[in-house]
Amino acid sequence: MRRFATSITIAGLMLMLALLSACGTKERTASPPASAAPASPASSAASPAAGAASPAASASPSPSVAVVKDDYGREVKLPLKPQRLIAPGFEDPLLVLGMKPVAQYALGTAVKTYLQQWLSDVPPLDYTGGLKPEPVLALNPDLIILSNSGWLKPEMFDTFGKIAPTYIFNEEATSTEKWSNNWRKTLLKFGELFGKKDVAEKAIAEYEQKAKDAKNRLQATVGGKKVAILYLSGKTLGMMGTGWWNSAPVLYEDLGLAAPEIAKGKSYETLSTEAIAKLDADYIFFIVADPNEDLNKNPLLDNALWRDHPAVKAGHVIKVSRDGSFFGSGPTTNKLTIDAVLKALAP
């Protein structure tokens, strides 16, 4: 577990939280905003208010705070233009809306590599074992946005709420028919909260068009051939089924690629060596820690079942990095996945 350079005792932390809570009505003294961010992932990420004329002297000023309820019915005083936003795991949709957090989701110091062209100057916020209040407090946020998924326990909601206004997403409440597709609804929710619904809608429309164009290209090159997504981790061979999230909905739903029978209706499955023979795939996207690894020398794959698999013999195994977009989900992440699929199957 990553610690601060200067450790904060539990008693000290509680005292600081109490002082913050007691002074909640006072004006926050925030650090200056970060320097101008690189171009946002979406072409439409500029604020809708950009370039607007200054309001007349007699006009009422726009509100800076909105009182909203989060997915748990908790009342939150939401700053509409947060300057020191913390929203680990939500970096992708926020970037699309032109909003840059002051810290980014990390496990230890490992961040989402594929987003670093936009977040390279944003420090990591360790989420290992659950988000800790100490590093959040040190960042002096004016708004915290968290998800109930993973390690966040309900009893921590109020703890973070004493540091700054805290909005909690309930993953199930924001889901569509399949929660794996909830990035669209999550993006729309952020758009509604921050007055950027039109930006969110445009970003989704652009993604749908990109997926449609890619689907047409793929139909012309691979047609109904079956595509599998495998993952190698130590002594485990895994497979993303059609019911999983990450890149599975992109390939099997947005791009319309055919799934092997063994993957239909499944979530994330661990495959035995014997199951390789049942993997009826013409192409295999293989997620690996090291793209330079020789798969044939891996103990799980150093066997005739793997070497004689039709996709292997045809040279249709495409290695993708574990640090890449295949293990993520979001408007920008999924565009990167589409680009990777097109490069491999429809160059």
C-alpha positions as CSV (number, residue, x, y, z in Angstrom):
1,M,0.0,0.0,0.0
2,R,1.4,3.3,-1.1
3,R,1.9,5.8,1.8
4,F,2.5,9.6,2.0
5,A,5.9,11.0,2.3
6,T,4.6,12.4,5.6
7,S,2.4,10.0,7.5
8,I,-0.8,11.3,9.0
9,T,-2.0,9.7,12.2
10,I,-5.5,8.6,12.5
11,A,-6.2,11.1,15.2
12,G,-4.7,13.8,13.2
13,L,-6.8,12.8,10.2
14,M,-10.0,12.8,12.2
15,L,-9.2,16.3,13.6
16,M,-8.6,17.6,10.1
17,L,-11.9,16.1,8.9
18,A,-13.8,17.6,11.8
19,L,-12.3,21.1,11.1
20,L,-13.2,20.7,7.4
21,S,-16.7,19.7,8.3
22,A,-17.1,22.6,10.7
23,C,-15.8,25.1,8.2
24,G,-17.8,23.7,5.3
25,T,-19.7,27.0,4.7
26,K,-16.5,29.0,4.4
27,E,-15.0,29.7,1.0
28,R,-12.5,27.0,-0.1
29,T,-9.0,28.1,-0.6
30,A,-8.0,26.1,-3.6
31,S,-4.7,25.8,-5.3
32,P,-4.5,27.4,-8.7
33,P,-5.9,25.3,-11.5
34,A,-3.4,23.1,-13.4
35,S,-1.9,24.5,-16.6
36,A,-3.9,24.2,-19.8
37,A,-4.7,20.6,-20.6
38,P,-3.9,19.0,-24.0
39,A,-6.6,18.8,-26.6
40,S,-9.5,16.8,-25.2
41,P,-10.2,13.3,-26.6
42,A,-13.4,14.4,-28.2
43,S,-13.5,17.2,-30.8
44,S,-16.5,18.6,-29.0
45,A,-15.0,18.8,-25.6
46,A,-14.8,22.6,-25.4
47,S,-17.2,24.0,-22.9
48,P,-20.6,25.1,-24.4
49,A,-20.0,28.5,-22.8
50,A,-16.7,29.1,-24.6
51,G,-16.8,32.3,-26.6
52,A,-20.1,33.4,-25.2
53,A,-20.6,37.2,-24.6
54,S,-20.3,38.5,-21.1
55,P,-23.7,38.8,-19.5
56,A,-25.3,42.2,-19.2
57,A,-24.8,44.0,-15.9
58,S,-28.5,43.6,-15.1
59,A,-28.5,39.8,-15.8
60,S,-28.5,37.4,-12.9
61,P,-25.2,35.6,-12.5
62,S,-25.2,31.9,-13.3
63,P,-25.2,29.7,-10.1
64,S,-21.8,28.2,-9.2
65,V,-23.3,25.4,-7.1
66,A,-26.2,23.0,-7.7
67,V,-27.9,21.0,-5.0
68,V,-28.4,17.5,-6.4
69,K,-28.9,14.0,-5.1
70,D,-26.6,11.2,-6.0
71,D,-27.5,7.6,-6.7
72,Y,-27.9,6.9,-3.0
73,G,-30.3,9.8,-2.4
74,R,-27.6,11.8,-0.6
75,E,-27.8,15.6,-1.1
76,V,-24.7,17.0,-2.6
77,K,-23.7,20.7,-3.1
78,L,-22.1,20.2,-6.5
79,P,-19.8,22.9,-7.8
80,L,-20.6,23.3,-11.5
81,K,-17.1,24.2,-12.5
82,P,-14.8,22.3,-10.1
83,Q,-11.2,23.3,-10.0
84,R,-9.8,20.4,-8.0
85,L,-11.8,17.4,-9.0
86,I,-11.1,13.9,-7.9
87,A,-13.0,11.1,-9.7
88,P,-10.8,7.9,-9.9
89,G,-11.9,5.6,-12.7
90,F,-14.0,8.3,-14.4
91,E,-11.1,10.1,-16.2
92,D,-12.2,9.0,-19.7
93,P,-15.8,10.6,-19.7
94,L,-14.5,13.6,-17.9
95,L,-11.8,14.3,-20.4
96,V,-14.4,14.0,-23.2
97,L,-16.3,16.8,-21.4
98,G,-13.1,18.9,-21.2
99,M,-12.7,18.3,-17.4
100,K,-9.3,17.3,-16.0
101,P,-9.0,15.8,-12.5
102,V,-6.1,16.6,-10.2
103,A,-5.3,12.9,-9.6
104,Q,-5.9,9.7,-11.6
105,Y,-6.9,6.2,-10.8
106,A,-3.9,3.9,-10.1
107,L,-3.1,0.6,-8.6
108,G,0.1,1.4,-6.8
109,T,1.7,3.7,-9.3
110,A,0.3,1.8,-12.4
111,V,-2.0,4.1,-14.3
112,K,-4.1,3.6,-17.4
113,T,-1.3,3.9,-19.9
114,Y,-3.6,4.4,-22.9
115,L,-4.9,7.7,-21.4
116,Q,-1.5,9.2,-20.6
117,Q,-1.4,11.4,-23.7
118,W,-4.1,13.5,-21.8
119,L,-3.1,12.7,-18.2
120,S,0.7,12.5,-18.2
121,D,1.0,15.5,-15.8
122,V,-1.7,14.2,-13.4
123,P,-0.4,12.3,-10.4
124,P,-1.6,8.8,-9.5
125,L,-4.1,8.1,-6.7
126,D,-3.6,4.6,-5.3
127,Y,-6.9,2.6,-5.2
128,T,-5.3,-0.6,-4.0
129,G,-7.5,-2.1,-1.4
130,G,-9.9,0.8,-1.6
131,L,-9.4,4.6,-1.7
132,K,-7.9,6.0,1.5
133,P,-9.0,9.4,2.9
134,E,-5.4,10.6,3.7
135,P,-4.2,11.1,0.1
136,V,-7.5,12.6,-0.9
137,L,-7.4,15.1,1.9
138,A,-3.9,16.1,0.9
139,L,-5.1,17.0,-2.6
140,N,-7.5,19.6,-1.2
141,P,-10.4,18.7,-3.6
142,D,-13.5,20.8,-4.1
143,L,-15.4,17.8,-5.5
144,I,-15.1,14.0,-5.2
145,I,-16.9,11.6,-7.5
146,L,-16.7,7.9,-6.6
147,S,-18.3,4.6,-7.7
148,N,-19.7,2.0,-5.4
149,S,-17.9,-0.7,-7.3
150,G,-14.7,-2.3,-6.2
151,W,-13.4,-1.6,-2.7
152,L,-15.5,1.4,-1.7
153,K,-17.5,0.6,1.4
154,P,-20.7,2.5,2.2
155,E,-19.4,3.5,5.6
156,M,-16.7,5.6,3.9
157,F,-19.2,7.8,2.0
158,D,-19.6,10.3,4.8
159,T,-15.8,10.2,5.5
160,F,-15.1,11.5,2.1
161,G,-18.1,13.9,2.3
162,K,-16.3,15.7,5.2
163,I,-13.3,16.4,2.9
164,A,-15.4,17.8,0.0
165,P,-18.8,17.4,-1.6
166,T,-18.9,13.7,-2.6
167,Y,-21.1,12.3,-5.3
168,I,-21.5,8.5,-5.3
169,F,-22.4,6.5,-8.5
170,N,-24.3,3.3,-8.0
171,E,-23.0,1.1,-10.9
172,E,-26.3,-0.9,-11.0
173,A,-28.4,2.3,-11.1
174,T,-26.5,3.7,-14.0
175,S,-26.6,0.5,-16.0
176,T,-28.5,-0.1,-19.2
177,E,-29.8,-3.6,-20.1
178,K,-26.2,-4.8,-19.6
179,W,-24.2,-2.9,-17.1
180,S,-21.2,-3.4,-19.3
181,N,-22.5,-0.7,-21.6
182,N,-23.1,1.9,-18.9
183,W,-20.3,4.2,-20.2
184,R,-22.9,5.9,-22.4
185,K,-25.3,6.6,-19.5
186,T,-22.5,7.6,-17.2
187,L,-21.2,10.1,-19.8
188,L,-24.7,11.5,-20.2
189,K,-25.1,11.7,-16.4
190,F,-21.9,13.8,-16.1
191,G,-23.1,16.0,-19.0
192,E,-26.4,16.6,-17.1
193,L,-24.6,17.3,-13.8
194,F,-22.2,19.9,-15.3
195,G,-24.4,21.5,-18.0
196,K,-22.7,19.7,-20.8
197,K,-25.3,17.3,-22.0
198,D,-25.0,18.4,-25.6
199,V,-21.3,17.7,-25.5
200,A,-21.9,14.2,-24.1
201,E,-24.6,13.5,-26.7
202,K,-22.3,14.6,-29.5
203,A,-19.4,12.4,-28.2
204,I,-21.7,9.4,-28.1
205,A,-23.0,10.1,-31.6
206,E,-19.4,10.4,-32.9
207,Y,-18.5,7.1,-31.3
208,E,-21.6,5.3,-32.8
209,Q,-20.6,6.6,-36.2
210,K,-17.0,5.4,-35.8
211,A,-18.3,2.0,-34.7
212,K,-20.7,1.8,-37.6
213,D,-18.0,2.6,-40.1
214,A,-15.6,0.1,-38.6
215,K,-18.3,-2.6,-38.5
216,N,-18.8,-2.1,-42.3
217,R,-15.1,-2.5,-42.9
218,L,-14.8,-5.6,-40.8
219,Q,-17.8,-7.2,-42.5
220,A,-15.9,-6.8,-45.8
221,T,-12.7,-8.3,-44.5
222,V,-13.6,-11.0,-41.9
223,G,-17.3,-11.3,-42.4
224,G,-18.8,-14.0,-40.0
225,K,-15.5,-15.4,-38.9
226,K,-15.3,-15.9,-35.1
227,V,-13.1,-13.8,-32.8
228,A,-12.0,-14.7,-29.3
229,I,-10.5,-12.5,-26.5
230,L,-8.1,-14.4,-24.3
231,Y,-6.0,-13.2,-21.3
232,L,-2.9,-14.8,-19.9
233,S,-2.0,-14.1,-16.3
234,G,0.6,-16.2,-14.6
235,K,-0.7,-19.8,-14.5
236,T,-4.2,-18.7,-15.6
237,L,-5.7,-18.7,-19.1
238,G,-8.9,-16.5,-19.2
239,M,-11.5,-15.7,-21.8
240,M,-13.8,-12.7,-22.1
241,G,-17.3,-13.9,-23.0
242,T,-20.1,-12.0,-24.7
243,G,-21.5,-11.1,-21.2
244,W,-18.3,-9.5,-19.9
245,W,-17.5,-5.8,-20.1
246,N,-14.1,-4.2,-21.0
247,S,-13.5,-4.7,-24.7
248,A,-16.1,-7.5,-25.1
249,P,-19.1,-5.3,-25.9
250,V,-17.0,-3.3,-28.3
251,L,-16.1,-6.4,-30.4
252,Y,-19.3,-8.4,-30.1
253,E,-21.9,-5.7,-30.0
254,D,-20.6,-2.4,-31.4
255,L,-18.5,-4.0,-34.2
256,G,-20.7,-7.0,-34.7
257,L,-17.9,-9.6,-34.7
258,A,-19.0,-13.2,-34.3
259,A,-18.1,-14.9,-31.0
260,P,-17.0,-18.5,-30.5
261,E,-19.7,-20.8,-29.2
262,I,-17.7,-21.3,-26.1
263,A,-17.9,-17.5,-25.3
264,K,-21.6,-17.0,-26.0
265,G,-23.5,-15.9,-22.9
266,K,-20.4,-16.2,-20.7
267,S,-18.8,-13.6,-18.6
268,Y,-15.1,-14.0,-17.7
269,E,-14.1,-17.7,-17.9
270,T,-11.0,-19.6,-16.9
271,L,-10.0,-22.0,-19.5
272,S,-8.3,-25.3,-19.0
273,T,-5.7,-26.6,-21.5
274,E,-8.3,-29.1,-22.7
275,A,-10.7,-26.3,-23.4
276,I,-8.4,-24.9,-26.1
277,A,-9.6,-27.7,-28.4
278,K,-13.2,-26.3,-28.0
279,L,-12.2,-22.8,-28.8
280,D,-13.8,-22.4,-32.2
281,A,-12.1,-19.1,-33.1
282,D,-10.7,-18.0,-36.4
283,Y,-8.9,-15.0,-34.8
284,I,-7.7,-14.6,-31.3
285,F,-6.9,-11.3,-29.5
286,F,-4.5,-12.3,-26.8
287,I,-4.1,-9.8,-23.9
288,V,-0.6,-10.3,-22.4
289,A,1.6,-8.5,-19.9
290,D,4.5,-8.5,-22.3
291,P,3.6,-8.2,-26.0
292,N,7.1,-9.6,-26.9
293,E,6.4,-12.8,-25.1
294,D,6.6,-16.0,-27.2
295,L,3.2,-17.6,-26.4
296,N,4.3,-21.0,-27.6
297,K,6.9,-21.1,-24.8
298,N,4.4,-20.3,-22.1
299,P,3.8,-23.4,-19.9
300,L,0.0,-23.1,-20.5
301,L,0.4,-23.1,-24.2
302,D,3.4,-25.2,-24.8
303,N,1.4,-28.1,-26.1
304,A,0.0,-29.6,-29.3
305,L,-3.6,-28.4,-28.6
306,W,-2.4,-24.8,-28.8
307,R,0.2,-25.2,-31.6
308,D,-2.3,-27.1,-33.8
309,H,-5.2,-24.7,-33.2
310,P,-6.4,-23.3,-36.6
311,A,-6.0,-19.7,-35.6
312,V,-2.4,-20.3,-34.3
313,K,-1.4,-22.2,-37.5
314,A,-2.9,-19.5,-39.7
315,G,-1.0,-16.7,-37.8
316,H,-4.3,-15.2,-36.6
317,V,-3.2,-14.6,-33.0
318,I,-3.0,-10.8,-32.2
319,K,-1.2,-9.9,-29.0
320,V,-2.3,-6.8,-27.3
321,S,-0.8,-5.2,-24.2
322,R,-2.5,-5.6,-20.8
323,D,-1.8,-1.9,-20.4
324,G,-3.8,-1.1,-23.5
325,S,-7.5,-0.3,-24.0
326,F,-8.8,-3.9,-24.1
327,F,-9.0,-3.9,-20.3
328,G,-10.9,-0.6,-20.1
329,S,-14.2,0.9,-21.1
330,G,-15.3,4.4,-22.1
331,P,-15.8,6.7,-25.0
332,T,-12.1,7.3,-25.7
333,T,-10.9,3.9,-24.5
334,N,-13.4,2.1,-26.8
335,K,-12.3,4.2,-29.8
336,L,-8.7,3.1,-29.2
337,T,-10.0,-0.5,-29.1
338,I,-11.8,-0.1,-32.4
339,D,-8.6,1.3,-33.9
340,A,-6.6,-1.7,-32.7
341,V,-9.2,-4.1,-34.1
342,L,-9.2,-2.4,-37.5
343,K,-5.4,-2.4,-37.6
344,A,-5.3,-6.1,-37.0
345,L,-8.3,-7.3,-39.1
346,A,-9.0,-4.6,-41.7
347,P,-5.7,-2.7,-42.3
